[in-house]
Amino acid sequence: GRSMYYKVSEDMTKGDLALQTGTFDPRTRPWYREAIKNGKTTFSPLYKHFVMDDLTISVGTPVHDRDGKIWGVLGTHITLSRMDSFLNDIVKKNNAAAVIIDKNTGELVANSLGVRNFTVNEDGTIKRTLIGELKNRSIMTAYGNYLNSQDSDILTVNGQNSHVNVSGFDATGVEMLLITSVPDALLTKDIYETIRLTVIFSLLMLSVTALFYLSHVANMLKPLESLNLSAEKFKEGDFSSRAHIHREDEIGTLASTFNMLADDVSGLVRDLEKKVRERTSDLEMTNIALDDKRGQLKLILDSTAEGIFGMDTEGICTFCNESALRMLGYDSQEDLLGKNMHGLIHHTKKDGNTFPEKECRIMQSFKKGKGVYVDDEVYWRKDGTSFDVRYSSFPQHRDGVLVGAVVTFMDNTERKKSEENIRYLTYHDPLTDIHNRLFFEKEVPLSDTEENLPISVIFGDVNGLKLTNDIFGHTAG
């Protein structure tokens, strides 16, 4: 048969003949074969129109007779070039983009980007434009994401600058995707404007509320601030500070109560200060008297020839006089105060052996609570030398409790020498320097014991002295 093309009138009826082509067999066309093959209305694959420079898709529907026998195929052919304009009219006012592509191959069917969907080669064949050749990255990314997630027909992708929606269209013989890309600014413009107006309104209301609140609170808190200021001054010692009473309410009552309390406290403080001044004056007089007594006592102690020092119950020095410092070779009281006196001056016996503290008769007198007098021991000076000493130690009690002891001592060196000289002269003859009759009489009872028997006595004349004594008397001899 022949292929004839008619114009369509305004009432969508057939108009004048526009074009008549040569003969052809429609049974060779894809739309015919696909409809016969599927036995139902079927879309053909996209192809270039035989006459017009356009992509075309055909729809074929099998026609049967009453017995169900194929009678033929009713075909409808749709050119797609006008779909570009249709898509552009829809999205251009929103500055968006839309494309229709073959779902399986990614070939363009229609687009709003002004890109040709195909080109005609020199041999008359066509080259389809692929989606990868577009410069719109959001649409390309959406298609790639869709291919990676086939579970859903619709996939929404949030790109950096736009929102993209992918919708699938599947029918017998055709599978297409509609991809739309809408800029973020378009979607969020109204939202941002609403947020901006809301923020401005909120700030305005907040400012008005804050001003009202501050004004109201200032009036409410002014009496409290006055009361708080007066309380702070009162705490810092300004007892003349009083709160101002602004109104007759609970706060005014509180301020009045504070003022009455402040009056009472001020009176008590004045009385207390008066008593403190009186007591301070008495204490100063007492301290002066004590200092005077202390000075007199120190003067008395320092004027004595004996060395004097005090100890607590542990033997720690609590005081000493100048004579003690001088005899012991120390420069100041700080050298002795707080020190153990036995370990400092009484640590070694005269023969060089260590003197244990438990054997010290001063420490023993503590335990007995009685005084002691000793004249056969030595004290040690700061320079490591010793001297014979005689000392007395007497315990000190306070309210019946032993609190320490006072020790007085003297350098006994000269006295010891005098006693030794007297003892020597008593038992020796001054002329011959040998033991005399008194020594003999003293030793006889000591020697006249059973253990020493027998005893012999020899009388001898030394240098004729007996003859001299017999002739001239003992005075001459």
C-alpha positions in Angstrom: 0.0 0.0 0.0 0.9 3.6 0.0 1.7 5.9 2.9 -0.3 9.2 2.9 0.0 12.0 5.5 -2.8 14.4 6.1 -3.0 17.6 8.1 -5.0 17.8 11.3 -7.7 20.4 11.4 -8.5 22.5 14.5 -11.3 20.2 15.4 -8.8 17.3 15.3 -10.3 15.8 12.1 -8.5 14.9 8.9 -7.6 17.8 6.8 -5.9 18.2 3.4 -3.4 15.7 2.1 0.1 16.8 3.0 2.3 14.1 1.6 2.1 10.8 -0.3 5.0 8.4 -0.4 5.7 5.4 -2.5 4.4 1.9 -1.9 5.7 -0.1 1.1 4.8 -3.2 3.0 3.8 -2.3 6.6 4.3 -5.9 7.7 8.0 -5.2 7.5 7.8 -2.4 10.0 8.9 -3.0 13.7 5.6 -1.7 15.1 3.7 -4.3 13.0 5.9 -7.2 13.9 6.0 -6.4 17.6 2.2 -6.1 17.9 1.7 -9.4 16.1 4.4 -11.0 18.2 3.0 -9.8 21.6 -0.7 -10.1 20.5 -1.5 -6.8 22.3 -0.9 -3.1 22.0 2.8 -2.7 21.8 5.3 0.2 21.5 7.9 0.0 18.9 11.6 0.8 19.5 12.5 4.4 18.7 13.5 5.0 15.1 14.1 7.8 12.6 11.0 8.8 10.7 11.1 7.6 7.1 10.1 11.0 5.8 10.8 13.6 8.5 14.0 14.4 10.3 12.7 13.3 13.7 12.7 10.5 16.2 9.5 8.5 16.1 7.8 5.9 18.3 4.9 3.8 17.0 2.1 2.0 18.8 0.6 -1.0 17.2 -2.6 -2.8 18.2 -3.6 -6.1 16.7 -7.1 -6.2 15.0 -9.0 -9.5 15.0 -12.1 -10.7 13.2 -15.0 -12.3 15.1 -13.3 -15.6 15.0 -10.1 -14.2 16.6 -8.1 -14.4 13.5 -5.6 -11.6 12.9 -7.0 -9.2 10.5 -4.2 -6.6 10.6 -2.6 -4.0 12.9 -3.8 -0.5 13.7 -0.7 1.7 14.0 -0.1 5.2 15.4 3.1 7.1 14.9 4.3 9.8 17.2 7.2 12.2 16.4 9.1 13.3 19.5 10.7 16.6 18.5 7.9 18.6 20.1 8.5 16.8 23.4 11.7 19.0 23.8 9.6 22.1 23.6 7.0 20.6 25.9 9.6 19.8 28.6 11.3 23.2 28.2 7.9 25.0 28.7 7.4 23.1 31.9 10.7 23.6 33.6 12.2 26.9 32.2 10.2 29.2 34.5 11.7 27.3 37.5 15.2 27.3 36.1 15.1 23.5 36.3 16.0 20.7 33.8 14.3 17.6 32.5 15.3 14.7 30.3 13.7 11.5 29.0 16.0 8.7 28.3 15.9 5.0 27.3 16.1 3.2 30.6 18.4 0.5 29.3 20.8 2.3 26.9 20.8 5.8 28.4 20.0 7.3 25.0 18.2 10.7 24.9 14.5 10.7 23.9 13.7 14.3 24.8 15.3 17.1 26.9 14.9 20.7 28.0 18.6 21.5 27.7 18.6 22.3 24.0 20.8 19.3 23.2 20.0 17.3 20.0 18.7 13.8 20.8 20.3 12.4 17.7 22.4 13.2 14.6 22.1 11.9 11.1 25.2 10.2 9.6 26.2 10.6 5.9 24.9 7.2 5.1 21.4 8.1 6.4 21.7 6.3 9.7 21.3 8.1 13.0 23.6 8.4 16.0 21.7 8.7 19.3 23.0 11.1 22.0 23.9 9.4 25.3 23.1 10.9 28.7 26.9 10.8 29.5 27.4 13.5 26.9 25.3 16.0 28.8 27.0 18.7 31.0 24.4 18.5 33.7 26.2 16.5 36.5 23.2 16.2 38.7 21.2 14.4 36.0 24.1 12.1 35.1 24.7 11.3 38.8 20.9 10.6 39.3 20.9 8.1 36.4 24.0 6.4 37.8 22.5 6.1 41.3 19.3 4.7 39.8 21.1 2.0 37.9 22.8 1.0 41.2 19.5 0.7 43.1 16.9 -1.1 40.9 14.7 -1.9 43.8 12.7 1.3 43.5 11.0 2.9 40.4 11.5 6.4 42.0 14.8 7.6 43.4 15.4 11.0 45.0 19.0 12.2 45.2 20.1 15.3 47.1 22.9 16.8 45.1 25.2 19.6 46.2 23.2 22.3 44.3 19.9 20.7 43.3 17.3 18.1 44.1 16.8 15.3 41.5 13.9 13.0 40.9 13.9 9.9 38.7 10.6 8.3 37.5 10.3 5.2 35.4 7.8 4.5 32.6 7.4 0.9 31.6 5.1 -0.4 28.9 5.2 -3.3 26.5 8.0 -2.6 24.1 9.3 0.6 25.8 11.1 1.4 29.1 11.9 5.1 29.7 13.1 7.3 32.6 12.0 10.9 33.3 14.8 12.7 35.2 14.1 16.2 36.6 16.6 18.5 38.4 15.4 21.4 40.5 17.9 23.9 42.1 18.0 24.0 45.9 17.5 27.8 45.8 14.2 27.4 44.2 12.9 24.8 46.7 14.3 26.6 49.8 13.6 30.2 48.8 10.2 30.3 50.4 11.4 28.3 53.4 14.4 30.7 53.9 12.2 33.7 53.6 9.7 32.3 56.1 12.5 31.5 58.5 14.0 35.0 58.0 10.6 36.7 58.7 10.1 34.4 61.7 13.5 35.2 63.2 12.9 39.0 62.7 9.5 38.7 64.3 10.8 36.6 67.2 13.7 39.0 67.8 11.3 41.9 67.8 8.9 40.2 70.2 11.9 39.2 72.4 13.2 42.7 72.5 9.8 44.1 73.5 9.3 41.4 76.1 12.8 42.0 77.5 12.3 45.8 77.7 9.0 45.2 79.5 10.5 42.6 81.8 13.5 44.8 82.7 11.3 47.8 83.4 9.0 45.8 85.6 11.8 43.9 87.3 13.7 47.1 87.9 10.7 48.6 89.8 10.3 45.3 91.7 14.0 44.9 92.6 14.8 48.5 93.4 13.8 48.1 97.1 15.7 44.7 97.3 18.8 46.3 95.8 18.7 49.0 98.4 18.2 46.4 101.1 21.1 44.3 99.7 23.4 47.3 99.5 22.7 48.3 103.1 23.3 44.6 104.2 26.7 44.6 102.3 27.8 47.8 104.0 26.6 46.5 107.4 28.6 43.3 106.8 31.7 45.4 106.0 31.4 47.2 109.3 29.4 50.3 108.4 26.9 49.9 111.2 25.3 53.3 110.4 23.9 52.0 107.1 20.1 51.6 106.9 17.8 50.4 104.2 15.4 52.9 102.5 11.7 52.0 102.8 10.1 52.6 99.3 6.7 51.1 99.9 4.5 49.5 102.5 4.5 45.9 101.4 6.3 42.7 102.3 9.6 44.1 101.1 9.0 47.4 103.0 8.3 45.3 106.1 11.5 43.4 105.5 13.5 46.6 105.2 12.0 48.0 108.4 12.8 44.8 110.3 16.4 45.0 109.0 16.7 48.6 110.3 15.5 47.6 113.7 17.9 44.7 113.8 20.7 47.0 112.6 19.9 49.4 115.5 20.1 46.5 118.0 23.4 45.2 116.6 24.9 48.7 116.5 24.1 49.2 120.2 25.6 45.8 121.1 28.7 46.5 119.1 29.2 49.9 120.8 28.9 48.2 124.2 31.2 45.5 123.1 33.8 48.0 121.8 33.7 49.8 125.2 34.2 46.6 127.1 37.0 45.6 124.7 38.7 48.9 125.3 38.4 48.5 129.0 39.7 44.9 129.0 42.5 45.9 126.6 43.6 48.7 128.9 43.6 46.2 131.8 45.5 43.7 129.8 48.1 46.3 128.7 48.6 47.2 132.3 48.9 43.6 133.3 51.4 42.9 130.5 53.5 46.0 131.5 53.6 44.6 135.1 54.5 41.1 133.8 57.2 42.5 131.6 58.5 44.5 134.6 58.5 41.4 136.8 60.0 39.3 134.0 62.8 41.9 133.6 63.4 42.0 137.3 63.5 38.2 137.5 65.9 38.0 134.6 68.1 40.6 136.2 68.2 38.6 139.4 68.9 35.4 137.6 71.6 37.0 135.4 73.3 38.6 138.5 73.8 35.3 140.4 77.1 33.6 140.3 75.5 30.2 140.0 74.4 28.9 136.6 70.7 28.2 136.5 68.6 26.5 133.9 65.1 25.0 133.7 63.9 21.7 132.1 60.6 20.2 131.3 59.7 16.6 132.2 61.5 15.4 129.0 64.8 17.1 130.0 64.3 19.9 127.4 65.8 23.3 128.3 63.1 26.0 128.9 65.3 28.8 130.2 68.9 29.6 131.4 70.8 32.6 132.8 73.9 34.3 131.8 76.1 32.5 134.3 75.1 29.2 132.9 75.9 30.3 129.3 79.3 31.6 130.4 80.3 28.5 132.3 79.1 26.2 129.5 80.8 28.3 126.8 77.6 29.2 124.8 76.9 32.6 123.3 73.1 32.9 123.6 70.0 31.2 125.1 69.0 30.0 121.6 71.9 27.5 121.7 70.3 25.7 124.7 66.5 26.4 124.5 64.7 23.4 123.1 67.7 21.1 123.5 68.0 18.0 125.7 70.4 19.2 128.5 71.6 15.7 129.5 72.7 15.0 125.9 74.2 18.4 125.6 76.2 18.9 128.9 75.9 15.7 131.0 76.5 12.9 128.4 79.8 11.5 129.6 81.3 10.6 133.0 84.6 12.0 134.3 86.4 8.7 133.4 85.3 9.1 129.8 82.5 6.4 129.9 79.1 7.2 128.5 76.6 8.5 131.1 73.2 6.9 130.4 70.3 9.2 131.0 68.5 6.7 133.2 71.4 6.9 135.6 71.4 10.7 135.7 70.4 11.8 139.3 68.6 14.9 137.9 66.3 12.7 135.8 65.9 10.3 138.8 64.8 13.2 141.0 61.9 13.8 138.5 60.6 10.3 139.2 61.0 10.6 142.9 59.7 14.2 143.1 62.5 15.2 145.4 65.5 17.5 145.2 69.1 16.2 144.8 72.5 17.6 145.5 75.6 16.3 143.6 79.2 17.4 143.8 81.2 14.5 142.2 80.3 14.8 138.5 81.4 16.9 135.5 79.6 19.1 132.9 80.8 19.4 129.3 81.3 22.7 127.6 80.5 23.6 124.0 84.2 23.2 123.0 84.2 19.6 124.3 86.1 20.2 127.5 84.7 19.3 131.0 84.8 20.8 134.4 84.0 19.6 137.9 80.6 20.7 139.0 78.4 20.7 142.0 74.7 21.1 141.3 71.3 21.0 142.9 68.1 20.0 141.1 64.6 20.6 142.5 61.3 19.6 140.8 58.7 22.2 139.8 55.0 21.5 140.3 52.0 23.4 139.0 48.6 22.7 140.5 50.0 19.5 141.9 51.4 18.3 138.6 55.1 17.9 137.9 56.0 20.2 135.0 59.8 20.2 135.2 62.9 21.0 137.3 65.3 23.9 138.1 69.0 23.1 138.2 71.6 25.4 139.8 75.3 24.6 139.4 78.8 26.0 140.1 82.2 25.3 138.7 83.7 23.0 141.4 87.2 22.8 139.9 89.0 25.1 142.4 87.1 23.7 145.4 88.1 20.2 144.4 91.7 21.3 144.2 91.5 22.9 147.6 89.9 19.8 149.1 92.6 17.6 147.6 95.4 19.8 149.0 93.8 19.8 152.5 93.4 16.1 152.4 97.1 15.7 151.3 98.4 18.0 154.0 96.3 16.2 156.6 97.9 12.8 156.0 101.5 13.8 155.0 104.4 15.3 156.9 105.2 18.7 155.4 108.9 18.3 155.9 109.5 14.8 154.6 106.3 14.6 152.4 105.6 11.1 153.7 102.5 9.8 155.5 102.2 11.0 159.1 101.0 9.7 162.4 97.4 10.7 161.6 97.4 8.6 158.5 98.9 5.7 160.5 96.1 5.9 163.1 93.5 6.1 160.3 94.9 3.1 158.5 95.5 0.8 161.5 91.8 0.0 162.1 91.4 -0.6 158.4 94.4 -3.0 158.3 93.7 -4.7 161.7 91.6 -7.5 160.2 91.9 -11.2 160.4 92.7 -11.4 156.7 95.8 -9.3 157.2 97.3 -11.2 160.2 100.1 -11.4 161.2 101.0 -7.7 161.1 104.5 -6.3 161.7 105.4 -2.7 162.5 108.9 -1.3 161.8 110.1 2.0 163.4 113.0 3.8 161.6 114.9 7.1 162.0 115.1 9.0 158.8 118.1 11.3 158.6 118.5 11.5 162.5 115.2 13.3 162.9 114.1 11.1 165.8 117.3 12.2 167.8 116.5 15.8 167.0 113.0 15.4 168.1 114.0 13.7 171.3 116.7 16.4 172.2 115.1 19.6 170.9 111.4 18.6 170.7 109.0 18.1 167.9 108.8 21.8 167.3 112.4 22.0 166.3 112.4 18.7 164.5 
